[in-house]
């Protein structure tokens, strides 16, 4: 039996709540990492510097949020586009595809 159109949805998980299996898996992996931290640190020290830096770069994406781009009008016909520490002023009739690409 379906609910009538316009009737609010009831029941189910709250928005943002992990399902039980995901929560258990995250806890399990977290415990393994926590219990083996000294060995993991020692293993990382044996990696070549270039590969170690690449590993740190990958791990940072799990800890630090990536900067988001934003666009907002500053005066008639102009938009300010920001991404991380970079910022540009462009005509507001430009499409997003025409924006400069910045690798941070």
HUZIZI-V894030 format. One record per residue. N is the residue number from 0. RES is the residue in three letters. PHI is phi in whole degrees, 0 to 359 (none if undefined). Layout:
<<N | RES | PHI> <N | RES | PHI>>
This chain:
<<0 | UNK | none> <1 | UNK | 263> <2 | UNK | 274> <3 | UNK | 291> <4 | UNK | 299> <5 | UNK | 93> <6 | UNK | 280> <7 | UNK | 295> <8 | UNK | 286> <9 | UNK | 234> <10 | UNK | 83> <11 | UNK | 82> <12 | UNK | 285> <13 | UNK | 291> <14 | UNK | 302> <15 | UNK | 88> <16 | UNK | 281> <17 | UNK | 288> <18 | UNK | 288> <19 | UNK | 300> <20 | UNK | 294> <21 | UNK | 296> <22 | UNK | 298> <23 | UNK | 295> <24 | UNK | 295> <25 | UNK | 299> <26 | UNK | 296> <27 | UNK | 300> <28 | UNK | 296> <29 | UNK | 300> <30 | UNK | 294> <31 | UNK | 298> <32 | UNK | 296> <33 | UNK | 299> <34 | UNK | 293> <35 | UNK | 250> <36 | UNK | 304> <37 | UNK | 300> <38 | UNK | 293> <39 | UNK | 299> <40 | UNK | 298> <41 | UNK | 296> <42 | UNK | 296> <43 | UNK | 297> <44 | UNK | 295> <45 | UNK | 274> <46 | UNK | 282> <47 | UNK | 302> <48 | UNK | 306> <49 | UNK | 295> <50 | UNK | 289> <51 | UNK | 296> <52 | UNK | 297> <53 | UNK | 297> <54 | UNK | 296> <55 | UNK | 299> <56 | UNK | 299> <57 | UNK | 293> <58 | UNK | 292> <59 | UNK | 300> <60 | UNK | 295> <61 | UNK | 270> <62 | UNK | 249> <63 | UNK | 255> <64 | UNK | 288> <65 | UNK | 280> <66 | UNK | 295> <67 | UNK | 263> <68 | UNK | 278> <69 | UNK | 217> <70 | UNK | 228> <71 | UNK | 208> <72 | UNK | 289> <73 | UNK | 246> <74 | UNK | 194> <75 | UNK | 306> <76 | UNK | 83> <77 | UNK | 233> <78 | UNK | 234> <79 | UNK | 258> <80 | UNK | 246> <81 | UNK | 233> <82 | UNK | 212> <83 | UNK | 62> <84 | UNK | 266> <85 | UNK | 267> <86 | UNK | 210> <87 | UNK | 224> <88 | UNK | 248> <89 | UNK | 226> <90 | UNK | 297> <91 | UNK | 284> <92 | UNK | 271> <93 | UNK | 290> <94 | UNK | 267> <95 | UNK | 303> <96 | UNK | 294> <97 | UNK | 272> <98 | UNK | 287> <99 | UNK | 293> <100 | UNK | 266> <101 | UNK | 238> <102 | UNK | 255> <103 | UNK | 256>>
